[in-house]
Amino acid sequence: MSSLSLSGFVFFMMVMSGLSVYIFKYKHLLNVLLGLEFIMLGVFGGLSVSLSVVSLEVYFVMFFLVMAACEGALGLSLLVSIVRSHGNDYFSSLSVLSC
């Protein structure tokens, strides 16, 4: 097994474990955000390895990393806002009818 296919398998397993956290640990907003960030980390690693093998420009990987960082910052700011207004990060305590 070559190192490229091994690294591809590792990044694929990172994405799959992030998806499983995203699906099965959905009660807390923090768990959902951590799952999303783990998915982004796996996709970033897979993109960087695959684009370095074919010798393409890495500007797309940089753009993806910037978007993932913006997504993380937005998620954390929403988490802080929800915890300050509702007192916890349970999705069950959020209601459409309450302000």
Distance bins in CASP14 RR format, pairs under 12 A and 6 or more apart:
PFRMAT RR
TARGET T0000
AUTHOR 0000-0000-0000
RMODE 2
METHOD distances of the structure
MODEL  1
1 7 0 0 0 0 0 1 0 0 0 0 0
1 8 0 0 0 0 0 1 0 0 0 0 0
1 9 0 0 0 0 1 0 0 0 0 0 0
1 10 0 0 0 0 0 1 0 0 0 0 0
2 8 0 0 0 0 0 1 0 0 0 0 0
2 9 0 0 0 0 0 1 0 0 0 0 0
2 49 0 0 0 0 0 1 0 0 0 0 0
2 53 0 0 0 0 0 1 0 0 0 0 0
3 9 0 0 0 0 0 1 0 0 0 0 0
3 10 0 0 0 0 0 1 0 0 0 0 0
3 49 0 0 0 0 1 0 0 0 0 0 0
3 53 0 0 0 0 0 1 0 0 0 0 0
4 10 0 0 0 0 0 1 0 0 0 0 0
4 11 0 0 0 0 0 1 0 0 0 0 0
4 46 0 0 0 0 0 1 0 0 0 0 0
4 49 1 0 0 1 0 0 0 0 0 0 0
4 50 0 0 0 0 1 0 0 0 0 0 0
4 52 0 0 0 0 1 0 0 0 0 0 0
4 53 1 0 0 1 0 0 0 0 0 0 0
4 54 0 0 0 0 0 1 0 0 0 0 0
5 11 0 0 0 0 0 1 0 0 0 0 0
5 12 0 0 0 0 0 1 0 0 0 0 0
5 46 0 0 0 0 0 1 0 0 0 0 0
5 49 0 0 0 0 0 1 0 0 0 0 0
5 50 0 0 0 0 0 1 0 0 0 0 0
5 53 0 0 0 0 0 1 0 0 0 0 0
6 12 0 0 0 0 0 1 0 0 0 0 0
6 13 0 0 0 0 0 1 0 0 0 0 0
6 49 0 0 0 0 0 1 0 0 0 0 0
7 13 0 0 0 0 0 1 0 0 0 0 0
7 14 0 0 0 0 0 1 0 0 0 0 0
7 42 0 0 0 0 0 1 0 0 0 0 0
7 45 0 0 0 0 1 0 0 0 0 0 0
7 46 1 0 0 1 0 0 0 0 0 0 0
7 47 0 0 0 0 0 1 0 0 0 0 0
7 48 0 0 0 0 1 0 0 0 0 0 0
7 49 1 0 1 0 0 0 0 0 0 0 0
7 50 0 0 0 0 1 0 0 0 0 0 0
7 52 0 0 0 0 0 1 0 0 0 0 0
7 53 0 0 0 0 1 0 0 0 0 0 0
8 14 0 0 0 0 1 0 0 0 0 0 0
8 15 0 0 0 0 1 0 0 0 0 0 0
8 16 0 0 0 0 0 1 0 0 0 0 0
8 42 0 0 0 0 1 0 0 0 0 0 0
8 43 0 0 0 0 0 1 0 0 0 0 0
8 45 0 0 0 0 1 0 0 0 0 0 0
8 46 1 0 0 1 0 0 0 0 0 0 0
8 47 0 0 0 0 0 1 0 0 0 0 0
8 48 0 0 0 0 0 1 0 0 0 0 0
8 49 1 0 0 1 0 0 0 0 0 0 0
8 50 0 0 0 0 1 0 0 0 0 0 0
8 53 0 0 0 0 0 1 0 0 0 0 0
9 15 0 0 0 0 0 1 0 0 0 0 0
9 16 0 0 0 0 0 1 0 0 0 0 0
9 42 0 0 0 0 0 1 0 0 0 0 0
9 46 0 0 0 0 0 1 0 0 0 0 0
9 49 0 0 0 0 0 1 0 0 0 0 0
10 16 0 0 0 0 0 1 0 0 0 0 0
10 17 0 0 0 0 0 1 0 0 0 0 0
10 41 0 0 0 0 0 1 0 0 0 0 0
10 42 0 0 0 0 1 0 0 0 0 0 0
10 45 0 0 0 0 1 0 0 0 0 0 0
10 46 0 0 0 0 1 0 0 0 0 0 0
10 49 0 0 0 0 1 0 0 0 0 0 0
11 17 0 0 0 0 0 1 0 0 0 0 0
11 18 0 0 0 0 0 1 0 0 0 0 0
11 38 0 0 0 0 0 1 0 0 0 0 0
11 39 0 0 0 0 0 1 0 0 0 0 0
11 40 0 0 0 0 0 1 0 0 0 0 0
11 41 0 0 0 0 1 0 0 0 0 0 0
11 42 1 0 1 0 0 0 0 0 0 0 0
11 43 1 0 0 1 0 0 0 0 0 0 0
11 44 0 0 0 0 1 0 0 0 0 0 0
11 45 1 0 1 0 0 0 0 0 0 0 0
11 46 1 0 1 0 0 0 0 0 0 0 0
11 47 0 0 0 0 1 0 0 0 0 0 0
11 48 0 0 0 0 1 0 0 0 0 0 0
11 49 1 0 0 1 0 0 0 0 0 0 0
11 50 0 0 0 0 1 0 0 0 0 0 0
12 18 0 0 0 0 0 1 0 0 0 0 0
12 19 0 0 0 0 0 1 0 0 0 0 0
12 39 0 0 0 0 0 1 0 0 0 0 0
12 42 0 0 0 0 1 0 0 0 0 0 0
12 43 0 0 0 0 1 0 0 0 0 0 0
12 45 0 0 0 0 0 1 0 0 0 0 0
12 46 0 0 0 0 1 0 0 0 0 0 0
12 49 0 0 0 0 0 1 0 0 0 0 0
12 50 0 0 0 0 0 1 0 0 0 0 0
13 19 0 0 0 0 0 1 0 0 0 0 0
13 20 0 0 0 0 0 1 0 0 0 0 0
13 38 0 0 0 0 0 1 0 0 0 0 0
13 39 0 0 0 0 0 1 0 0 0 0 0
13 41 0 0 0 0 0 1 0 0 0 0 0
13 42 0 0 0 0 1 0 0 0 0 0 0
13 46 0 0 0 0 0 1 0 0 0 0 0
14 20 0 0 0 0 0 1 0 0 0 0 0
14 21 0 0 0 0 0 1 0 0 0 0 0
14 35 0 0 0 0 0 1 0 0 0 0 0
14 37 0 0 0 0 0 1 0 0 0 0 0
14 38 1 0 0 1 0 0 0 0 0 0 0
14 39 1 0 0 1 0 0 0 0 0 0 0
14 40 0 0 0 0 1 0 0 0 0 0 0
14 41 1 0 0 1 0 0 0 0 0 0 0
14 42 1 0 1 0 0 0 0 0 0 0 0
14 43 0 0 0 0 1 0 0 0 0 0 0
14 44 0 0 0 0 1 0 0 0 0 0 0
14 45 0 0 0 0 1 0 0 0 0 0 0
14 46 0 0 0 0 1 0 0 0 0 0 0
14 49 0 0 0 0 0 1 0 0 0 0 0
15 21 0 0 0 0 0 1 0 0 0 0 0
15 22 0 0 0 0 0 1 0 0 0 0 0
15 35 0 0 0 0 0 1 0 0 0 0 0
15 36 0 0 0 0 0 1 0 0 0 0 0
15 37 0 0 0 0 0 1 0 0 0 0 0
15 38 0 0 0 0 1 0 0 0 0 0 0
15 39 1 0 1 0 0 0 0 0 0 0 0
15 40 0 0 0 0 1 0 0 0 0 0 0
15 41 0 0 0 0 1 0 0 0 0 0 0
15 42 1 0 1 0 0 0 0 0 0 0 0
15 43 1 0 0 1 0 0 0 0 0 0 0
15 44 0 0 0 0 0 1 0 0 0 0 0
15 45 0 0 0 0 1 0 0 0 0 0 0
15 46 0 0 0 0 1 0 0 0 0 0 0
15 47 0 0 0 0 0 1 0 0 0 0 0
16 22 0 0 0 0 0 1 0 0 0 0 0
16 23 0 0 0 0 0 1 0 0 0 0 0
16 35 0 0 0 0 0 1 0 0 0 0 0
16 38 0 0 0 0 0 1 0 0 0 0 0
16 39 0 0 0 0 1 0 0 0 0 0 0
16 42 0 0 0 0 1 0 0 0 0 0 0
16 43 0 0 0 0 0 1 0 0 0 0 0
17 23 0 0 0 0 0 1 0 0 0 0 0
17 24 0 0 0 0 0 1 0 0 0 0 0
17 25 0 0 0 0 0 1 0 0 0 0 0
17 34 0 0 0 0 0 1 0 0 0 0 0
17 35 0 0 0 0 1 0 0 0 0 0 0
17 38 1 0 0 1 0 0 0 0 0 0 0
17 39 0 0 0 0 1 0 0 0 0 0 0
17 41 0 0 0 0 0 1 0 0 0 0 0
17 42 0 0 0 0 1 0 0 0 0 0 0
18 24 0 0 0 0 1 0 0 0 0 0 0
18 25 0 0 0 0 1 0 0 0 0 0 0
18 31 0 0 0 0 0 1 0 0 0 0 0
18 32 0 0 0 0 0 1 0 0 0 0 0
18 33 0 0 0 0 0 1 0 0 0 0 0
18 34 0 0 0 0 1 0 0 0 0 0 0
18 35 1 0 1 0 0 0 0 0 0 0 0
18 36 1 0 0 1 0 0 0 0 0 0 0
18 37 0 0 0 0 1 0 0 0 0 0 0
18 38 1 0 1 0 0 0 0 0 0 0 0
18 39 1 0 1 0 0 0 0 0 0 0 0
18 40 0 0 0 0 1 0 0 0 0 0 0
18 41 0 0 0 0 1 0 0 0 0 0 0
18 42 0 0 0 0 1 0 0 0 0 0 0
18 43 0 0 0 0 0 1 0 0 0 0 0
19 25 0 0 0 0 0 1 0 0 0 0 0
19 26 0 0 0 0 0 1 0 0 0 0 0
19 32 0 0 0 0 0 1 0 0 0 0 0
19 35 1 0 0 1 0 0 0 0 0 0 0
19 36 0 0 0 0 1 0 0 0 0 0 0
19 38 0 0 0 0 1 0 0 0 0 0 0
19 39 1 0 0 1 0 0 0 0 0 0 0
19 40 0 0 0 0 0 1 0 0 0 0 0
19 42 0 0 0 0 0 1 0 0 0 0 0
19 43 0 0 0 0 0 1 0 0 0 0 0
20 26 0 0 0 0 0 1 0 0 0 0 0
20 31 0 0 0 0 0 1 0 0 0 0 0
20 35 0 0 0 0 1 0 0 0 0 0 0
20 38 0 0 0 0 1 0 0 0 0 0 0
20 39 0 0 0 0 0 1 0 0 0 0 0
21 27 0 0 0 0 0 1 0 0 0 0 0
21 28 0 0 0 0 0 1 0 0 0 0 0
21 30 0 0 0 0 0 1 0 0 0 0 0
21 31 1 0 0 1 0 0 0 0 0 0 0
21 32 0 0 0 0 1 0 0 0 0 0 0
21 33 0 0 0 0 0 1 0 0 0 0 0
21 34 1 0 0 1 0 0 0 0 0 0 0
21 35 1 0 1 0 0 0 0 0 0 0 0
21 36 0 0 0 0 1 0 0 0 0 0 0
21 37 0 0 0 0 1 0 0 0 0 0 0
21 38 1 0 0 1 0 0 0 0 0 0 0
21 39 0 0 0 0 1 0 0 0 0 0 0
22 28 0 0 0 0 0 1 0 0 0 0 0
22 29 0 0 0 0 0 1 0 0 0 0 0
22 31 0 0 0 0 1 0 0 0 0 0 0
22 32 1 0 0 1 0 0 0 0 0 0 0
22 33 0 0 0 0 1 0 0 0 0 0 0
22 34 0 0 0 0 1 0 0 0 0 0 0
22 35 1 0 1 0 0 0 0 0 0 0 0
22 36 1 0 0 1 0 0 0 0 0 0 0
22 37 0 0 0 0 0 1 0 0 0 0 0
22 38 0 0 0 0 1 0 0 0 0 0 0
22 39 1 0 0 1 0 0 0 0 0 0 0
22 40 0 0 0 0 0 1 0 0 0 0 0
23 31 0 0 0 0 0 1 0 0 0 0 0
23 32 0 0 0 0 1 0 0 0 0 0 0
23 35 0 0 0 0 1 0 0 0 0 0 0
23 36 0 0 0 0 0 1 0 0 0 0 0
23 39 0 0 0 0 0 1 0 0 0 0 0
24 31 0 0 0 0 1 0 0 0 0 0 0
24 32 0 0 0 0 0 1 0 0 0 0 0
24 35 0 0 0 0 0 1 0 0 0 0 0
25 31 1 0 1 0 0 0 0 0 0 0 0
25 32 1 0 0 1 0 0 0 0 0 0 0
25 33 0 0 0 0 0 1 0 0 0 0 0
25 34 0 0 0 0 1 0 0 0 0 0 0
25 35 1 0 0 1 0 0 0 0 0 0 0
25 36 0 0 0 0 0 1 0 0 0 0 0
25 38 0 0 0 0 0 1 0 0 0 0 0
25 89 0 0 0 0 0 1 0 0 0 0 0
25 91 0 0 0 0 0 1 0 0 0 0 0
26 32 1 0 0 1 0 0 0 0 0 0 0
26 33 0 0 0 0 0 1 0 0 0 0 0
26 34 0 0 0 0 0 1 0 0 0 0 0
26 35 0 0 0 0 0 1 0 0 0 0 0
26 36 0 0 0 0 0 1 0 0 0 0 0
26 89 0 0 0 0 0 1 0 0 0 0 0
26 90 0 0 0 0 0 1 0 0 0 0 0
26 91 1 0 0 1 0 0 0 0 0 0 0
26 92 0 0 0 0 0 1 0 0 0 0 0
27 88 0 0 0 0 0 1 0 0 0 0 0
27 89 0 0 0 0 1 0 0 0 0 0 0
27 90 1 0 0 1 0 0 0 0 0 0 0
27 91 1 0 0 1 0 0 0 0 0 0 0
27 92 1 0 0 1 0 0 0 0 0 0 0
27 93 0 0 0 0 0 1 0 0 0 0 0
27 94 0 0 0 0 0 1 0 0 0 0 0
28 34 0 0 0 0 1 0 0 0 0 0 0
28 35 0 0 0 0 0 1 0 0 0 0 0
28 79 0 0 0 0 1 0 0 0 0 0 0
28 82 0 0 0 0 0 1 0 0 0 0 0
28 83 0 0 0 0 0 1 0 0 0 0 0
28 88 0 0 0 0 1 0 0 0 0 0 0
28 89 1 0 1 0 0 0 0 0 0 0 0
28 90 1 0 0 1 0 0 0 0 0 0 0
28 91 1 0 0 1 0 0 0 0 0 0 0
28 92 0 0 0 0 0 1 0 0 0 0 0
28 93 0 0 0 0 0 1 0 0 0 0 0
28 94 0 0 0 0 0 1 0 0 0 0 0
29 35 0 0 0 0 0 1 0 0 0 0 0
29 36 0 0 0 0 0 1 0 0 0 0 0
29 75 0 0 0 0 1 0 0 0 0 0 0
29 76 0 0 0 0 1 0 0 0 0 0 0
29 77 0 0 0 0 0 1 0 0 0 0 0
29 78 1 0 0 1 0 0 0 0 0 0 0
29 79 1 0 1 0 0 0 0 0 0 0 0
29 80 0 0 0 0 0 1 0 0 0 0 0
29 81 0 0 0 0 0 1 0 0 0 0 0
29 82 1 0 0 1 0 0 0 0 0 0 0
29 83 0 0 0 0 1 0 0 0 0 0 0
29 86 0 0 0 0 0 1 0 0 0 0 0
29 87 0 0 0 0 0 1 0 0 0 0 0
29 88 0 0 0 0 1 0 0 0 0 0 0
29 89 1 0 1 0 0 0 0 0 0 0 0
29 90 1 0 0 1 0 0 0 0 0 0 0
29 91 1 0 0 1 0 0 0 0 0 0 0
29 92 0 0 0 0 0 1 0 0 0 0 0
29 93 0 0 0 0 0 1 0 0 0 0 0
29 94 0 0 0 0 1 0 0 0 0 0 0
30 36 0 0 0 0 0 1 0 0 0 0 0
30 37 0 0 0 0 0 1 0 0 0 0 0
30 72 0 0 0 0 0 1 0 0 0 0 0
30 75 0 0 0 0 1 0 0 0 0 0 0
30 76 0 0 0 0 1 0 0 0 0 0 0
30 78 0 0 0 0 0 1 0 0 0 0 0
30 79 1 0 0 1 0 0 0 0 0 0 0
30 80 0 0 0 0 0 1 0 0 0 0 0
30 82 0 0 0 0 0 1 0 0 0 0 0
30 83 0 0 0 0 1 0 0 0 0 0 0
30 88 0 0 0 0 0 1 0 0 0 0 0
30 89 1 0 1 0 0 0 0 0 0 0 0
30 90 0 0 0 0 0 1 0 0 0 0 0
30 91 0 0 0 0 0 1 0 0 0 0 0
31 37 0 0 0 0 0 1 0 0 0 0 0
31 38 0 0 0 0 0 1 0 0 0 0 0
31 79 0 0 0 0 0 1 0 0 0 0 0
31 89 0 0 0 0 1 0 0 0 0 0 0
31 90 0 0 0 0 0 1 0 0 0 0 0
31 91 0 0 0 0 0 1 0 0 0 0 0
32 38 0 0 0 0 0 1 0 0 0 0 0
32 39 0 0 0 0 0 1 0 0 0 0 0
32 72 0 0 0 0 0 1 0 0 0 0 0
32 75 0 0 0 0 1 0 0 0 0 0 0
32 78 0 0 0 0 0 1 0 0 0 0 0
32 79 0 0 0 0 1 0 0 0 0 0 0
32 82 0 0 0 0 0 1 0 0 0 0 0
32 89 0 0 0 0 1 0 0 0 0 0 0
32 90 0 0 0 0 0 1 0 0 0 0 0
32 91 0 0 0 0 1 0 0 0 0 0 0
33 39 0 0 0 0 0 1 0 0 0 0 0
33 40 0 0 0 0 0 1 0 0 0 0 0
33 68 0 0 0 0 0 1 0 0 0 0 0
33 71 0 0 0 0 1 0 0 0 0 0 0
33 72 1 0 0 1 0 0 0 0 0 0 0
33 73 0 0 0 0 0 1 0 0 0 0 0
33 74 0 0 0 0 1 0 0 0 0 0 0
33 75 1 0 1 0 0 0 0 0 0 0 0
33 76 1 0 0 1 0 0 0 0 0 0 0
33 77 0 0 0 0 0 1 0 0 0 0 0
33 78 0 0 0 0 1 0 0 0 0 0 0
33 79 1 0 0 1 0 0 0 0 0 0 0
33 80 0 0 0 0 0 1 0 0 0 0 0
33 82 0 0 0 0 0 1 0 0 0 0 0
33 89 0 0 0 0 1 0 0 0 0 0 0
34 40 0 0 0 0 0 1 0 0 0 0 0
34 41 0 0 0 0 0 1 0 0 0 0 0
34 72 0 0 0 0 0 1 0 0 0 0 0
34 75 0 0 0 0 0 1 0 0 0 0 0
34 76 0 0 0 0 0 1 0 0 0 0 0
34 79 0 0 0 0 0 1 0 0 0 0 0
34 89 0 0 0 0 0 1 0 0 0 0 0
35 41 0 0 0 0 1 0 0 0 0 0 0
35 42 0 0 0 0 0 1 0 0 0 0 0
35 71 0 0 0 0 0 1 0 0 0 0 0
35 72 0 0 0 0 0 1 0 0 0 0 0
35 75 0 0 0 0 0 1 0 0 0 0 0
36 42 0 0 0 0 0 1 0 0 0 0 0
36 43 0 0 0 0 0 1 0 0 0 0 0
36 68 0 0 0 0 1 0 0 0 0 0 0
36 71 1 0 0 1 0 0 0 0 0 0 0
36 72 1 0 0 1 0 0 0 0 0 0 0
36 74 0 0 0 0 0 1 0 0 0 0 0
36 75 0 0 0 0 1 0 0 0 0 0 0
36 76 0 0 0 0 0 1 0 0 0 0 0
36 78 0 0 0 0 0 1 0 0 0 0 0
36 79 0 0 0 0 0 1 0 0 0 0 0
37 43 0 0 0 0 0 1 0 0 0 0 0
37 44 0 0 0 0 0 1 0 0 0 0 0
37 68 1 0 0 1 0 0 0 0 0 0 0
37 69 0 0 0 0 1 0 0 0 0 0 0
37 71 0 0 0 0 1 0 0 0 0 0 0
37 72 1 0 0 1 0 0 0 0 0 0 0
37 73 0 0 0 0 0 1 0 0 0 0 0
37 74 0 0 0 0 0 1 0 0 0 0 0
37 75 0 0 0 0 1 0 0 0 0 0 0
37 76 0 0 0 0 1 0 0 0 0 0 0
37 79 0 0 0 0 0 1 0 0 0 0 0
38 44 0 0 0 0 0 1 0 0 0 0 0
38 45 0 0 0 0 0 1 0 0 0 0 0
38 68 0 0 0 0 0 1 0 0 0 0 0
38 72 0 0 0 0 0 1 0 0 0 0 0
39 45 0 0 0 0 0 1 0 0 0 0 0
39 46 0 0 0 0 0 1 0 0 0 0 0
39 68 0 0 0 0 1 0 0 0 0 0 0
39 71 0 0 0 0 0 1 0 0 0 0 0
39 72 0 0 0 0 0 1 0 0 0 0 0
40 46 0 0 0 0 0 1 0 0 0 0 0
40 47 0 0 0 0 0 1 0 0 0 0 0
40 61 0 0 0 0 0 1 0 0 0 0 0
40 64 0 0 0 0 1 0 0 0 0 0 0
40 65 0 0 0 0 1 0 0 0 0 0 0
40 66 0 0 0 0 0 1 0 0 0 0 0
40 67 0 0 0 0 1 0 0 0 0 0 0
40 68 1 0 1 0 0 0 0 0 0 0 0
40 69 0 0 0 0 1 0 0 0 0 0 0
40 70 0 0 0 0 0 1 0 0 0 0 0
40 71 1 0 0 1 0 0 0 0 0 0 0
40 72 0 0 0 0 1 0 0 0 0 0 0
40 75 0 0 0 0 0 1 0 0 0 0 0
41 47 0 0 0 0 0 1 0 0 0 0 0
41 48 0 0 0 0 0 1 0 0 0 0 0
41 64 0 0 0 0 0 1 0 0 0 0 0
41 65 0 0 0 0 1 0 0 0 0 0 0
41 68 1 0 0 1 0 0 0 0 0 0 0
41 69 0 0 0 0 0 1 0 0 0 0 0
41 71 0 0 0 0 0 1 0 0 0 0 0
41 72 0 0 0 0 0 1 0 0 0 0 0
42 48 0 0 0 0 1 0 0 0 0 0 0
42 49 0 0 0 0 0 1 0 0 0 0 0
42 50 0 0 0 0 0 1 0 0 0 0 0
42 64 0 0 0 0 0 1 0 0 0 0 0
42 65 0 0 0 0 0 1 0 0 0 0 0
42 68 0 0 0 0 1 0 0 0 0 0 0
43 49 0 0 0 0 0 1 0 0 0 0 0
43 50 0 0 0 0 0 1 0 0 0 0 0
43 51 0 0 0 0 0 1 0 0 0 0 0
43 60 0 0 0 0 0 1 0 0 0 0 0
43 61 0 0 0 0 1 0 0 0 0 0 0
43 64 1 0 0 1 0 0 0 0 0 0 0
43 65 0 0 0 0 0 1 0 0 0 0 0
43 67 0 0 0 0 0 1 0 0 0 0 0
43 68 0 0 0 0 1 0 0 0 0 0 0
43 71 0 0 0 0 0 1 0 0 0 0 0
44 50 0 0 0 0 0 1 0 0 0 0 0
44 51 0 0 0 0 0 1 0 0 0 0 0
44 58 0 0 0 0 0 1 0 0 0 0 0
44 60 0 0 0 0 0 1 0 0 0 0 0
44 61 1 0 0 1 0 0 0 0 0 0 0
44 62 0 0 0 0 0 1 0 0 0 0 0
44 63 0 0 0 0 0 1 0 0 0 0 0
44 64 1 0 0 1 0 0 0 0 0 0 0
44 65 1 0 1 0 0 0 0 0 0 0 0
44 66 0 0 0 0 0 1 0 0 0 0 0
44 67 0 0 0 0 0 1 0 0 0 0 0
44 68 1 0 0 1 0 0 0 0 0 0 0
44 69 0 0 0 0 0 1 0 0 0 0 0
44 71 0 0 0 0 0 1 0 0 0 0 0
45 51 0 0 0 0 1 0 0 0 0 0 0
45 52 0 0 0 0 1 0 0 0 0 0 0
45 58 0 0 0 0 0 1 0 0 0 0 0
45 61 0 0 0 0 1 0 0 0 0 0 0
45 64 0 0 0 0 1 0 0 0 0 0 0
45 65 0 0 0 0 1 0 0 0 0 0 0
45 68 0 0 0 0 0 1 0 0 0 0 0
46 52 0 0 0 0 1 0 0 0 0 0 0
46 53 0 0 0 0 0 1 0 0 0 0 0
46 61 0 0 0 0 1 0 0 0 0 0 0
46 64 0 0 0 0 0 1 0 0 0 0 0
47 53 0 0 0 0 0 1 0 0 0 0 0
47 54 0 0 0 0 0 1 0 0 0 0 0
47 56 0 0 0 0 0 1 0 0 0 0 0
47 57 0 0 0 0 0 1 0 0 0 0 0
47 58 0 0 0 0 1 0 0 0 0 0 0
47 59 0 0 0 0 0 1 0 0 0 0 0
47 60 1 0 0 1 0 0 0 0 0 0 0
47 61 1 0 1 0 0 0 0 0 0 0 0
47 62 0 0 0 0 0 1 0 0 0 0 0
47 63 0 0 0 0 0 1 0 0 0 0 0
47 64 1 0 0 1 0 0 0 0 0 0 0
47 65 0 0 0 0 1 0 0 0 0 0 0
47 67 0 0 0 0 0 1 0 0 0 0 0
47 68 0 0 0 0 0 1 0 0 0 0 0
48 54 0 0 0 0 0 1 0 0 0 0 0
48 56 0 0 0 0 0 1 0 0 0 0 0
48 57 0 0 0 0 0 1 0 0 0 0 0
48 58 1 0 0 1 0 0 0 0 0 0 0
48 59 0 0 0 0 0 1 0 0 0 0 0
48 60 0 0 0 0 1 0 0 0 0 0 0
48 61 1 0 1 0 0 0 0 0 0 0 0
48 62 0 0 0 0 1 0 0 0 0 0 0
48 64 0 0 0 0 1 0 0 0 0 0 0
48 65 0 0 0 0 1 0 0 0 0 0 0
49 56 0 0 0 0 0 1 0 0 0 0 0
49 58 0 0 0 0 0 1 0 0 0 0 0
49 61 0 0 0 0 1 0 0 0 0 0 0
50 56 0 0 0 0 1 0 0 0 0 0 0
50 58 0 0 0 0 0 1 0 0 0 0 0
50 60 0 0 0 0 0 1 0 0 0 0 0
50 61 0 0 0 0 1 0 0 0 0 0 0
51 57 1 0 0 1 0 0 0 0 0 0 0
51 58 1 0 0 1 0 0 0 0 0 0 0
51 59 0 0 0 0 1 0 0 0 0 0 0
51 60 1 0 0 1 0 0 0 0 0 0 0
51 61 1 0 0 1 0 0 0 0 0 0 0
51 62 0 0 0 0 0 1 0 0 0 0 0
51 63 0 0 0 0 0 1 0 0 0 0 0
51 64 0 0 0 0 0 1 0 0 0 0 0
52 58 1 0 0 1 0 0 0 0 0 0 0
52 60 0 0 0 0 0 1 0 0 0 0 0
52 61 0 0 0 0 1 0 0 0 0 0 0
54 60 0 0 0 0 0 1 0 0 0 0 0
57 63 0 0 0 0 0 1 0 0 0 0 0
58 64 0 0 0 0 1 0 0 0 0 0 0
58 65 0 0 0 0 1 0 0 0 0 0 0
59 65 0 0 0 0 0 1 0 0 0 0 0
59 66 0 0 0 0 0 1 0 0 0 0 0
60 66 0 0 0 0 0 1 0 0 0 0 0
60 67 0 0 0 0 0 1 0 0 0 0 0
61 67 0 0 0 0 0 1 0 0 0 0 0
61 68 0 0 0 0 0 1 0 0 0 0 0
62 68 0 0 0 0 0 1 0 0 0 0 0
62 69 0 0 0 0 0 1 0 0 0 0 0
63 69 0 0 0 0 0 1 0 0 0 0 0
63 70 0 0 0 0 0 1 0 0 0 0 0
64 70 0 0 0 0 0 1 0 0 0 0 0
64 71 0 0 0 0 0 1 0 0 0 0 0
65 71 0 0 0 0 0 1 0 0 0 0 0
65 72 0 0 0 0 0 1 0 0 0 0 0
66 72 0 0 0 0 0 1 0 0 0 0 0
66 73 0 0 0 0 0 1 0 0 0 0 0
67 73 0 0 0 0 0 1 0 0 0 0 0
67 74 0 0 0 0 0 1 0 0 0 0 0
68 74 0 0 0 0 0 1 0 0 0 0 0
68 75 0 0 0 0 0 1 0 0 0 0 0
69 75 0 0 0 0 0 1 0 0 0 0 0
69 76 0 0 0 0 0 1 0 0 0 0 0
70 76 0 0 0 0 0 1 0 0 0 0 0
70 77 0 0 0 0 0 1 0 0 0 0 0
71 77 0 0 0 0 0 1 0 0 0 0 0
71 78 0 0 0 0 0 1 0 0 0 0 0
72 78 0 0 0 0 1 0 0 0 0 0 0
72 79 0 0 0 0 1 0 0 0 0 0 0
73 79 0 0 0 0 0 1 0 0 0 0 0
73 80 0 0 0 0 0 1 0 0 0 0 0
74 80 0 0 0 0 0 1 0 0 0 0 0
74 81 0 0 0 0 0 1 0 0 0 0 0
75 81 0 0 0 0 1 0 0 0 0 0 0
75 82 0 0 0 0 1 0 0 0 0 0 0
75 83 0 0 0 0 0 1 0 0 0 0 0
75 89 0 0 0 0 0 1 0 0 0 0 0
76 82 0 0 0 0 0 1 0 0 0 0 0
76 83 0 0 0 0 0 1 0 0 0 0 0
76 89 0 0 0 0 0 1 0 0 0 0 0
77 83 0 0 0 0 0 1 0 0 0 0 0
77 84 0 0 0 0 0 1 0 0 0 0 0
78 84 0 0 0 0 0 1 0 0 0 0 0
78 85 0 0 0 0 0 1 0 0 0 0 0
78 86 0 0 0 0 0 1 0 0 0 0 0
78 89 0 0 0 0 1 0 0 0 0 0 0
78 94 0 0 0 0 0 1 0 0 0 0 0
79 85 0 0 0 0 0 1 0 0 0 0 0
79 86 0 0 0 0 0 1 0 0 0 0 0
79 87 0 0 0 0 0 1 0 0 0 0 0
79 88 0 0 0 0 0 1 0 0 0 0 0
79 89 1 0 0 1 0 0 0 0 0 0 0
79 90 0 0 0 0 0 1 0 0 0 0 0
79 91 0 0 0 0 0 1 0 0 0 0 0
79 94 0 0 0 0 0 1 0 0 0 0 0
80 86 0 0 0 0 0 1 0 0 0 0 0
80 87 0 0 0 0 0 1 0 0 0 0 0
80 89 0 0 0 0 1 0 0 0 0 0 0
81 87 0 0 0 0 0 1 0 0 0 0 0
81 89 0 0 0 0 0 1 0 0 0 0 0
81 94 0 0 0 0 0 1 0 0 0 0 0
82 88 0 0 0 0 1 0 0 0 0 0 0
82 89 1 0 0 1 0 0 0 0 0 0 0
82 90 0 0 0 0 1 0 0 0 0 0 0
82 91 0 0 0 0 1 0 0 0 0 0 0
82 93 0 0 0 0 1 0 0 0 0 0 0
82 94 1 0 0 1 0 0 0 0 0 0 0
82 95 0 0 0 0 0 1 0 0 0 0 0
82 98 0 0 0 0 0 1 0 0 0 0 0
83 89 1 0 1 0 0 0 0 0 0 0 0
83 90 0 0 0 0 0 1 0 0 0 0 0
83 93 0 0 0 0 0 1 0 0 0 0 0
83 94 0 0 0 0 0 1 0 0 0 0 0
85 93 0 0 0 0 0 1 0 0 0 0 0
85 94 0 0 0 0 1 0 0 0 0 0 0
85 95 0 0 0 0 0 1 0 0 0 0 0
85 98 0 0 0 0 1 0 0 0 0 0 0
85 99 0 0 0 0 1 0 0 0 0 0 0
86 92 0 0 0 0 0 1 0 0 0 0 0
86 93 1 0 1 0 0 0 0 0 0 0 0
86 94 1 0 0 1 0 0 0 0 0 0 0
86 95 0 0 0 0 1 0 0 0 0 0 0
86 98 0 0 0 0 1 0 0 0 0 0 0
86 99 0 0 0 0 0 1 0 0 0 0 0
87 93 1 0 0 1 0 0 0 0 0 0 0
87 94 0 0 0 0 0 1 0 0 0 0 0
88 94 0 0 0 0 1 0 0 0 0 0 0
END
